[in-house]
Amino acid sequence: MMRKGFPRTGSIVQLDPPEHTAVRRKLNAAFTADRIAALEDTIVALADGLVDGFVADGRTELMTRFCGPLPVAVIAGILGISQADASKFGQWADDAARLFMGGQLPTDEWVRAAEAWWRCNITSPTSSARERANRRPTC
């Protein structure tokens, strides 16, 4: 993976200024109160759809059927990833969390997670073919 340009480095929480400041500024701009408020109808519709999927059962495991999938679906939508691919995106996000916030992983687990994250980063539907061809992970 390192030969492909994927360094074994950390996330924003492990960056120091000025790198941390630059990344945080970009993230803050994406999550203003107005931008989040504009998502309310979409989030309610996603939540309703998830509840509709289990309400007839009379009971459910809430973390698995609602609390986990809802933020994944919302973030996937923000990034332009289809809801059909949201669970795949969720797995990629879990891999990224393990890579960048989980401390030291055994090499085989790190390679598996890095390869999954690389596939997500390279195949992102929000970038052009040229960007995907020249992209190096920056997370």
Short mmCIF file of the C-alpha atoms (twelve columns), coordinates in Angstrom:
data_MODEL
# 
_entry.id   MODEL 
# 
loop_
_atom_site.group_PDB 
_atom_site.id 
_atom_site.type_symbol 
_atom_site.label_atom_id 
_atom_site.label_alt_id 
_atom_site.label_comp_id 
_atom_site.label_asym_id 
_atom_site.label_seq_id 
_atom_site.Cartn_x 
_atom_site.Cartn_y 
_atom_site.Cartn_z 
_atom_site.pdbx_PDB_model_num 
ATOM 1   C CA . MET A 1   0.000   0.000  0.000   1 
ATOM 2   C CA . MET A 2   2.831   2.402  0.751   1 
ATOM 3   C CA . ARG A 3   4.168   1.888  -2.785  1 
ATOM 4   C CA . LYS A 4   0.769   3.050  -4.042  1 
ATOM 5   C CA . GLY A 5   1.244   6.292  -2.126  1 
ATOM 6   C CA . PHE A 6   -0.672  5.422  1.029   1 
ATOM 7   C CA . PRO A 7   1.452   6.490  3.992   1 
ATOM 8   C CA . ARG A 8   0.918   4.987  7.430   1 
ATOM 9   C CA . THR A 9   -0.093  8.280  9.025   1 
ATOM 10  C CA . GLY A 10  -2.891  9.644  11.175  1 
ATOM 11  C CA . SER A 11  -5.994  11.788 10.926  1 
ATOM 12  C CA . ILE A 12  -6.880  15.389 11.697  1 
ATOM 13  C CA . VAL A 13  -6.869  14.574 15.415  1 
ATOM 14  C CA . GLN A 14  -3.187  13.723 15.097  1 
ATOM 15  C CA . LEU A 15  -2.197  16.809 13.089  1 
ATOM 16  C CA . ASP A 16  -0.536  19.881 14.529  1 
ATOM 17  C CA . PRO A 17  -0.953  23.462 13.307  1 
ATOM 18  C CA . PRO A 18  -0.764  24.705 10.635  1 
ATOM 19  C CA . GLU A 19  -1.915  21.464 8.934   1 
ATOM 20  C CA . HIS A 20  -4.642  20.862 11.537  1 
ATOM 21  C CA . THR A 21  -5.904  24.431 11.205  1 
ATOM 22  C CA . ALA A 22  -6.154  24.222 7.415   1 
ATOM 23  C CA . VAL A 23  -8.065  20.924 7.481   1 
ATOM 24  C CA . ARG A 24  -10.360 22.071 10.294  1 
ATOM 25  C CA . ARG A 25  -11.190 25.293 8.430   1 
ATOM 26  C CA . LYS A 26  -12.378 23.252 5.431   1 
ATOM 27  C CA . LEU A 27  -14.405 20.913 7.622   1 
ATOM 28  C CA . ASN A 28  -16.007 23.770 9.550   1 
ATOM 29  C CA . ALA A 29  -17.107 25.406 6.290   1 
ATOM 30  C CA . ALA A 30  -18.947 22.211 5.320   1 
ATOM 31  C CA . PHE A 31  -20.865 22.013 8.596   1 
ATOM 32  C CA . THR A 32  -22.323 25.467 9.178   1 
ATOM 33  C CA . ALA A 33  -25.694 25.761 10.931  1 
ATOM 34  C CA . ASP A 34  -27.390 26.812 7.677   1 
ATOM 35  C CA . ARG A 35  -25.976 23.861 5.729   1 
ATOM 36  C CA . ILE A 36  -27.042 21.402 8.403   1 
ATOM 37  C CA . ALA A 37  -30.520 22.975 8.693   1 
ATOM 38  C CA . ALA A 38  -30.932 22.578 4.934   1 
ATOM 39  C CA . LEU A 39  -30.513 18.813 5.391   1 
ATOM 40  C CA . GLU A 40  -33.377 18.453 7.876   1 
ATOM 41  C CA . ASP A 41  -35.999 17.181 5.412   1 
ATOM 42  C CA . THR A 42  -33.548 14.686 3.940   1 
ATOM 43  C CA . ILE A 43  -32.509 13.428 7.370   1 
ATOM 44  C CA . VAL A 44  -36.138 13.057 8.498   1 
ATOM 45  C CA . ALA A 45  -36.952 11.099 5.319   1 
ATOM 46  C CA . LEU A 46  -33.958 8.800  5.840   1 
ATOM 47  C CA . ALA A 47  -34.903 8.274  9.497   1 
ATOM 48  C CA . ASP A 48  -38.521 7.536  8.567   1 
ATOM 49  C CA . GLY A 49  -37.372 5.012  5.970   1 
ATOM 50  C CA . LEU A 50  -35.179 3.213  8.478   1 
ATOM 51  C CA . VAL A 51  -37.988 3.076  11.057  1 
ATOM 52  C CA . ASP A 52  -40.422 1.852  8.406   1 
ATOM 53  C CA . GLY A 53  -38.022 -1.023 7.797   1 
ATOM 54  C CA . PHE A 54  -38.423 -2.423 11.311  1 
ATOM 55  C CA . VAL A 55  -41.547 -0.934 12.931  1 
ATOM 56  C CA . ALA A 56  -43.768 -3.817 11.805  1 
ATOM 57  C CA . ASP A 57  -41.419 -6.250 13.577  1 
ATOM 58  C CA . GLY A 58  -42.451 -4.742 16.914  1 
ATOM 59  C CA . ARG A 59  -38.862 -4.702 18.157  1 
ATOM 60  C CA . THR A 60  -35.379 -4.181 16.795  1 
ATOM 61  C CA . GLU A 61  -31.745 -3.838 17.694  1 
ATOM 62  C CA . LEU A 62  -31.615 -0.038 17.527  1 
ATOM 63  C CA . MET A 63  -27.858 0.379  17.018  1 
ATOM 64  C CA . THR A 64  -27.778 -2.010 14.073  1 
ATOM 65  C CA . ARG A 65  -30.998 -0.935 12.376  1 
ATOM 66  C CA . PHE A 66  -31.080 2.820  13.100  1 
ATOM 67  C CA . CYS A 67  -28.242 4.481  15.033  1 
ATOM 68  C CA . GLY A 68  -25.507 3.048  12.816  1 
ATOM 69  C CA . PRO A 69  -27.148 3.365  9.398   1 
ATOM 70  C CA . LEU A 70  -28.621 6.883  9.817   1 
ATOM 71  C CA . PRO A 71  -25.382 8.897  10.061  1 
ATOM 72  C CA . VAL A 72  -23.804 6.746  7.352   1 
ATOM 73  C CA . ALA A 73  -26.750 7.446  5.022   1 
ATOM 74  C CA . VAL A 74  -26.653 11.184 5.787   1 
ATOM 75  C CA . ILE A 75  -22.908 11.514 5.252   1 
ATOM 76  C CA . ALA A 76  -23.047 9.374  2.100   1 
ATOM 77  C CA . GLY A 77  -25.713 11.716 0.735   1 
ATOM 78  C CA . ILE A 78  -23.645 14.794 1.568   1 
ATOM 79  C CA . LEU A 79  -20.712 13.264 -0.323  1 
ATOM 80  C CA . GLY A 80  -22.836 12.393 -3.343  1 
ATOM 81  C CA . ILE A 81  -22.732 8.643  -2.735  1 
ATOM 82  C CA . SER A 82  -25.956 6.847  -3.644  1 
ATOM 83  C CA . GLN A 83  -28.054 5.332  -0.886  1 
ATOM 84  C CA . ALA A 84  -27.586 1.990  -2.644  1 
ATOM 85  C CA . ASP A 85  -23.854 2.298  -1.878  1 
ATOM 86  C CA . ALA A 86  -24.295 3.774  1.618   1 
ATOM 87  C CA . SER A 87  -23.618 0.541  3.516   1 
ATOM 88  C CA . LYS A 88  -20.459 -0.044 1.440   1 
ATOM 89  C CA . PHE A 89  -19.445 3.520  2.282   1 
ATOM 90  C CA . GLY A 90  -20.144 2.745  5.956   1 
ATOM 91  C CA . GLN A 91  -17.708 -0.156 5.819   1 
ATOM 92  C CA . TRP A 92  -15.108 2.095  4.195   1 
ATOM 93  C CA . ALA A 93  -15.690 4.648  6.961   1 
ATOM 94  C CA . ASP A 94  -15.201 1.951  9.600   1 
ATOM 95  C CA . ASP A 95  -11.950 0.956  7.911   1 
ATOM 96  C CA . ALA A 96  -10.814 4.577  7.894   1 
ATOM 97  C CA . ALA A 97  -11.621 4.933  11.584  1 
ATOM 98  C CA . ARG A 98  -9.588  1.837  12.338  1 
ATOM 99  C CA . LEU A 99  -6.706  3.143  10.239  1 
ATOM 100 C CA . PHE A 100 -6.562  6.659  11.533  1 
ATOM 101 C CA . MET A 101 -7.897  6.533  15.066  1 
ATOM 102 C CA . GLY A 102 -7.438  2.997  16.250  1 
ATOM 103 C CA . GLY A 103 -3.811  3.087  17.278  1 
ATOM 104 C CA . GLN A 104 -1.413  0.514  15.962  1 
ATOM 105 C CA . LEU A 105 -3.019  -2.308 14.030  1 
ATOM 106 C CA . PRO A 106 -1.298  -5.563 13.169  1 
ATOM 107 C CA . THR A 107 0.180   -5.243 9.677   1 
ATOM 108 C CA . ASP A 108 -2.293  -7.627 8.021   1 
ATOM 109 C CA . GLU A 109 -5.296  -5.720 9.457   1 
ATOM 110 C CA . TRP A 110 -3.722  -2.385 8.508   1 
ATOM 111 C CA . VAL A 111 -3.145  -3.548 4.916   1 
ATOM 112 C CA . ARG A 112 -6.746  -4.827 4.578   1 
ATOM 113 C CA . ALA A 113 -8.184  -1.584 5.964   1 
ATOM 114 C CA . ALA A 114 -5.812  0.564  3.875   1 
ATOM 115 C CA . GLU A 115 -6.747  -1.291 0.686   1 
ATOM 116 C CA . ALA A 116 -10.451 -0.810 1.419   1 
ATOM 117 C CA . TRP A 117 -9.925  2.892  2.133   1 
ATOM 118 C CA . TRP A 118 -7.837  3.245  -1.040  1 
ATOM 119 C CA . ARG A 119 -10.657 1.719  -3.114  1 
ATOM 120 C CA . CYS A 120 -13.124 4.178  -1.564  1 
ATOM 121 C CA . ASN A 121 -10.831 7.144  -2.111  1 
ATOM 122 C CA . ILE A 122 -10.045 6.273  -5.712  1 
ATOM 123 C CA . THR A 123 -13.617 5.381  -6.700  1 
ATOM 124 C CA . SER A 124 -15.320 8.357  -5.059  1 
ATOM 125 C CA . PRO A 125 -18.280 9.427  -7.200  1 
ATOM 126 C CA . THR A 126 -17.652 13.049 -6.264  1 
ATOM 127 C CA . SER A 127 -14.448 13.386 -8.261  1 
ATOM 128 C CA . SER A 128 -13.677 13.406 -11.961 1 
ATOM 129 C CA . ALA A 129 -11.861 10.603 -13.770 1 
ATOM 130 C CA . ARG A 130 -8.750  12.793 -13.989 1 
ATOM 131 C CA . GLU A 131 -8.852  13.514 -10.242 1 
ATOM 132 C CA . ARG A 132 -9.305  9.815  -9.457  1 
ATOM 133 C CA . ALA A 133 -6.388  8.871  -11.719 1 
ATOM 134 C CA . ASN A 134 -4.057  11.359 -10.025 1 
ATOM 135 C CA . ARG A 135 -5.378  11.228 -6.472  1 
ATOM 136 C CA . ARG A 136 -3.354  10.252 -3.457  1 
ATOM 137 C CA . PRO A 137 -5.208  9.720  -0.172  1 
ATOM 138 C CA . THR A 138 -5.048  12.752 2.087   1 
ATOM 139 C CA . CYS A 139 -7.127  11.654 5.090   1 
# 
